[in-house]
Every structure is written in structure tokens, then in C-alpha cells.
Amino acid sequence: MAIVSVKEALASGSGSGDHDSGNQFLRIFDVLTDSYDDNALTVANATDPSTSLAIPSPFTHFAKGNDTDYGSIVTRIIPDRDARYPLLWHVRVEYTVWRANTDSGQWPTGTVDITYRLPNIRIWGIPVVEVIERDINDEPIVNSAGEFYIPRPEDVYYRKAIEVTSWVRNYDMDFWATYEDTTNADEIWDQEPGTLLMVGPPNGTRQVDEIGTYWELRTEIHWDPNGWKRSIADTGKNKTVDAQGNAPSGGTAGAAVGVKPIEDANYNRVIDPVPLDGNGQPLAHGQPWVFTEWTVKDAEPWAPLELPDINIQW
């Protein structure tokens, strides 16, 4: 069993390309064998014994005649046996864009490191259901008696989500544990600190190339222009008191030492929470509600993540 000849078809070298993703090519070879026992594996690795013309190997860049594209590499080799002459095979070699073409350099000698390719970016909207605390005028959502609705009203809004797909040789769990469920402490993608949230550790899928194993990571980041602090109305059914059971007045003698139930006009304990004044006392009628802001996410500098630039208008 042997390869008789390898010739490149006249129709070989066709391709397509665009300014966003680069060029893709198709080369076609005719391989003649001397045995019906030769199969696709032998043909896919065929070399002409006279001219040394060989079927391009996986991950090699495109080079034919006067054209060279270091950004397009072999990703599929498809041998098809001729239906009328079974000793003849037609081999399609497909080149796919892996990174932008460069005139100054090739891939690493002898290998193609897939982790060099440019990250992918995907953006979509995620519906989020939350209890409504305030309306668009920053006023509390309460009934005509100034009390919360029971049950509390909810609303759905859409939060922007950004997924970054990248490739690394090693998935460092300890490294990512530092950043999961954190906000950006520094400015990232022209966004203010505290507006981006890392949603857990990246999802990782282990893959194999000619070098060895590598990981495809999908990092999900959510964006909220208002930040990730949460604002909650100051309400309760108890009030703070000093040692004499009165409202704290400050100092040692008037310091708050505990709480006692808030009573209504008939000296009965209130059943539902009432608005407080920010100091643990019932809010005077007609006064603006007090909202307390809570930090619920840790902040970390994201610079070590080396996130790719994204050319979007916020």
C-alpha cells in the first residue's frame, strides 16, 4: 500500500473574507493510491513520492502561490473516495481564521498555540426581578396611609451581561476564587469602580490541541450603571431606647441600651413595620423616608484579569 501521487486541483485556493474576521480558504487535492485498502487516515497524511507535495497538516497556516495568511490555519481535512474510481481520493482542506493576519511573524515554530487567538465577546440582557423600594422620582412606594403594600410589589428590569471567551493552558482555581462575585475596584472598560460584577468563577471546558490540553473559559460579567450597593427603606416594629426607656439623647446617660415595641395612637403594638428616621425612632408624619445603603459585594482590582478591550458605546 502506497501513495502514487498528490496533486493540487485547479479549483483549489478559493476563499472568503471580511474586514471583521479575516480570511478563510479552501484547498483541494487529488490523491491517487495503489490499494483499495488505503483509507482516509492514510490519504489525509499523504505526500507525493516524486514532488514531496503533501496534504497540509492541522494548524498550519495558509500558504499557496503568492499568498500567505498567518491568521488562517487548517482546521478540517476531509478525504472523499471517488465514486467511480476508488483508488482516487479528493481531499478538501479548510482554513479557518484563528487570529488577525500579520505580515511580520508566523505562529510558534512547529506548533500552533490555540490560546493565542483573540477572545470572543458576547453581550445580552438578563431579566432580573426585584422588590420595588422607590419609584422613578426616588419616592417610596407605599399606600395612601404611608405603609408598605403587602405583598411588596416587584418589577422586572434588564441588566446587561457580557461574556468573554478566552483560552488558557491552565485553569487556576485559586486565582479566580479571588474575583468571583466581586465588583471592579478600578476603572474597567471606561466604567466607574463598582459598576461591574463578576458572576462566579468562569465556566471552563477542557479541550485538546496538538500541544496538549487547554481550557476554554467563559467569564460572565454583569453591568449596572447604578452600582451594586443596595438601598433599603429604614423601617421596623421596634425603636431604640435608653436606660430609662426613652428615646436616646446621646452621651453616657442617654445612650441607646435596647429596643422596645413601637405603639400606635391607642398604645397598641404596631403589627406592620413603620418608617424610621435613621436613628431608630418612628419617622414623624410628613417627613421624607430614610433609605439605608448597604454594600453587599466585595471589590477587587480587576487589572490582573487582563480583560480584552471591547469596542462598544455605553
Buried (B, 14 or more C-beta within 10 A) or exposed (E): EEBBBBEBEEEBBEBEBEEEEBBBBBBBBBBBBEEEEBBBEBBBEBEBEEEEBEBBBBBBBBBBEEEEBBBBBBBEBEBEBEEEEEBBBBBBBBBBBBBEBEEEEEBEEEEBBBBEBBBEBEEEEEEEEEEEBEEEEEEBBBEEEEBBEEEEEEEEEEBBBBBBBBBEEEBEEEEBEBBBBBBBBEEBBEBEBBBBBBBEBBEBEEEEBEBEEBBBBBBBBBBBEEBBEBEEBBBBBBBBBBEEEEBBEEEEEBEBEEEEEBEEEEEEEBEEBBBBBEEBBBBEEEEEBBBEEEEEBEBBBBEEBEBEEBEEEE
